[in-house]
Amino acid sequence: IYCFLGRFIAFALWRGIRIDAVFTPHMFRLMMDPHAKATHEDLGEVDIKLHSNLHMMLTCDSETIEETFCQTFCIDTEFLGVRSTYDLIPGGSEIPV
C-alpha cells in the first residue's frame, strides 16, 4: 500500500495536481512506524460515535449484551416465502454470541 500511495502522490506532484487529503493522526503514526498497530482507541479519531458504541460494548457486562442483542451463531434466510434457519457452527442456535 505504501508503494501505491508513494506513486500516487509522486504522480500528483509531477502533474501539479493538488491532493486535498486529510490524514488522521493514526495514519501519520503508520507512515512513521510501519509496525504500529491499530486499536479501537484510534477509531475515536475518525468516528467518535462508532468508537463510543464499541467502547460501551467492550465494557458492558455479558448479560446486558446478551439481553440487548439476543444473537446466536445461526442465520435466518427467506427464499420464495420459505424461512429457514442455518447454524453457522454445530449447535449454533443454542450458543449466544
Phi, psi and chi 1 to 4 in degrees:
 res  aa     phi    psi   chi1   chi2   chi3   chi4
   1 ILE       -  -34.5 -169.9  164.3      -      -
   2 TYR   -65.2  -37.9  -65.7  113.0      -      -
   3 CYS   -63.3  -44.4 -174.1      -      -      -
   4 PHE   -62.7  -47.5  169.2   74.8      -      -
   5 LEU   -62.7  -38.6  -74.9  176.2      -      -
   6 GLY   -62.7  -44.2      -      -      -      -
   7 ARG   -65.6  -39.9  -71.9 -179.7 -179.3  173.9
   8 PHE   -62.3  -47.5 -178.3   76.8      -      -
   9 ILE   -68.2  -40.1  -67.9  170.5      -      -
  10 ALA   -62.6  -41.9      -      -      -      -
  11 PHE   -62.2  -42.9 -178.9   77.5      -      -
  12 ALA   -64.3  -41.6      -      -      -      -
  13 LEU   -64.9  -42.0  -71.3  172.2      -      -
  14 TRP   -62.7  -39.3 -179.8   54.0      -      -
  15 ARG   -86.2   -7.3  -67.0  -74.4 -173.4  164.4
  16 GLY    75.1   27.5      -      -      -      -
  17 ILE   -93.0  130.2  -59.7  170.1      -      -
  18 ARG   -84.9  125.8 -179.2  173.9 -179.5 -111.3
  19 ILE  -100.3  117.2  -59.4  172.5      -      -
  20 ASP   -93.9   73.7 -168.9   19.8      -      -
  21 ALA  -109.7  139.6      -      -      -      -
  22 VAL  -113.6  121.5  177.9      -      -      -
  23 PHE  -100.6  138.6  -66.6  112.7      -      -
  24 THR   -77.1  160.8   63.2      -      -      -
  25 PRO   -56.5  -33.1  -27.9   34.7      -      -
  26 HIS   -65.6  -37.4  177.5   68.6      -      -
  27 MET   -63.3  -39.5  -70.8  -63.5  -67.2      -
  28 PHE   -63.3  -40.9  -78.5  118.0      -      -
  29 ARG   -62.2  -39.5  -77.3 -166.7  -61.0  -86.8
  30 LEU   -65.7  -36.9  -78.3  176.6      -      -
  31 MET   -68.4  -35.7  -75.1 -172.2 -112.2      -
  32 MET   -80.6  -34.2  -60.8  -55.5  -70.2      -
  33 ASP  -134.3   99.7 -179.8   14.9      -      -
  34 PRO   -65.1  -13.1    0.6    0.1      -      -
  35 HIS   -92.3    2.3  -58.9  -67.8      -      -
  36 ALA   -66.9  144.7      -      -      -      -
  37 LYS  -110.5  146.2  -60.1  -71.5 -177.5 -165.7
  38 ALA   -86.2  142.1      -      -      -      -
  39 THR  -126.0  172.2   64.6      -      -      -
  40 HIS   -69.6  -18.8   83.5  -81.4      -      -
  41 GLU   -67.4  -33.2  -64.7  -63.4  -30.6      -
  42 ASP   -66.3  -25.6  -64.4  -36.9      -      -
  43 LEU   -64.9  -25.8 -171.8   58.9      -      -
  44 GLY   -63.2  -24.6      -      -      -      -
  45 GLU   -76.9  -19.7  -60.5  167.9   -8.8      -
  46 VAL  -102.8  -50.4  179.0      -      -      -
  47 ASP  -137.9  100.8 -170.3  -19.7      -      -
  48 ILE   -65.6  -40.2  -65.4  170.3      -      -
  49 LYS   -65.5  -45.6 -166.8  171.5 -161.6  171.8
  50 LEU   -63.3  -41.1  179.2   60.1      -      -
  51 HIS   -61.3  -45.0  172.3  -98.1      -      -
  52 SER   -66.4  -36.5   64.7      -      -      -
  53 ASN   -67.1  -42.9  -71.5  -22.7      -      -
  54 LEU   -65.7  -39.0  -73.0  175.9      -      -
  55 HIS   -63.7  -39.8 -176.8   71.5      -      -
  56 MET   -62.3  -41.2 -176.6  -87.4  -53.0      -
  57 MET   -68.3  -35.4  -70.5  179.1   71.0      -
  58 LEU   -71.7  -31.6  -74.1  172.4      -      -
  59 THR   -96.5   -6.3   57.5      -      -      -
  60 CYS   -79.5  149.7 -160.3      -      -      -
  61 ASP   -73.9  155.4   62.2  -70.1      -      -
  62 SER   -64.9  -32.4   60.2      -      -      -
  63 GLU   -64.7  -41.0  -71.8 -178.1   15.7      -
  64 THR   -65.3  -42.1  -55.4      -      -      -
  65 ILE   -61.8  -45.6  -66.0  -71.4      -      -
  66 GLU   -63.3  -42.4 -174.5  177.6  -25.5      -
  67 GLU   -68.2  -35.4  -69.4  172.0    5.2      -
  68 THR   -74.7  -47.5  -56.7      -      -      -
  69 PHE   -99.0  -27.4  -62.1  106.7      -      -
  70 CYS    45.3   50.2  -60.1      -      -      -
  71 GLN  -104.2  146.6  -64.4  -68.6  -46.6      -
  72 THR  -127.6  174.2   57.9      -      -      -
  73 PHE   -85.2   59.2  -73.6   98.6      -      -
  74 CYS  -145.2  164.5   64.8      -      -      -
  75 ILE  -130.3  137.5 -173.5  168.5      -      -
  76 ASP  -102.0  131.8  -63.6  -36.2      -      -
  77 THR  -128.3  157.8   61.9      -      -      -
  78 GLU  -133.8  125.0 -176.3  174.8  -16.6      -
  79 PHE  -136.7  119.2 -177.3   70.5      -      -
  80 LEU    54.9   39.9  -62.1  175.6      -      -
  81 GLY    81.8   -0.9      -      -      -      -
  82 VAL  -102.8  119.4  177.6      -      -      -
  83 ARG   -90.3  134.7  -67.8 -171.1   58.3   89.4
  84 SER  -132.9  148.3  -58.8      -      -      -
  85 THR  -119.4  129.0  -58.7      -      -      -
  86 TYR  -121.5  133.5  -61.2   99.5      -      -
  87 ASP   -77.6  132.9  -71.5  -15.1      -      -
  88 LEU   -77.3  -28.7  -60.5  174.2      -      -
  89 ILE  -133.8  159.4   58.0  175.3      -      -
  90 PRO   -56.0  127.0  -24.7   32.9      -      -
  91 GLY    70.8   22.2      -      -      -      -
  92 GLY   -63.4  -26.8      -      -      -      -
  93 SER   -71.7  -13.6   60.6      -      -      -
  94 GLU  -100.5   -7.4  -55.7  -63.9  -37.8      -
  95 ILE  -105.0  118.4  -56.6  170.5      -      -
  96 PRO   -73.9  148.4   22.7  -28.1      -      -
  97 VAL   -75.3      -  173.0      -      -      -
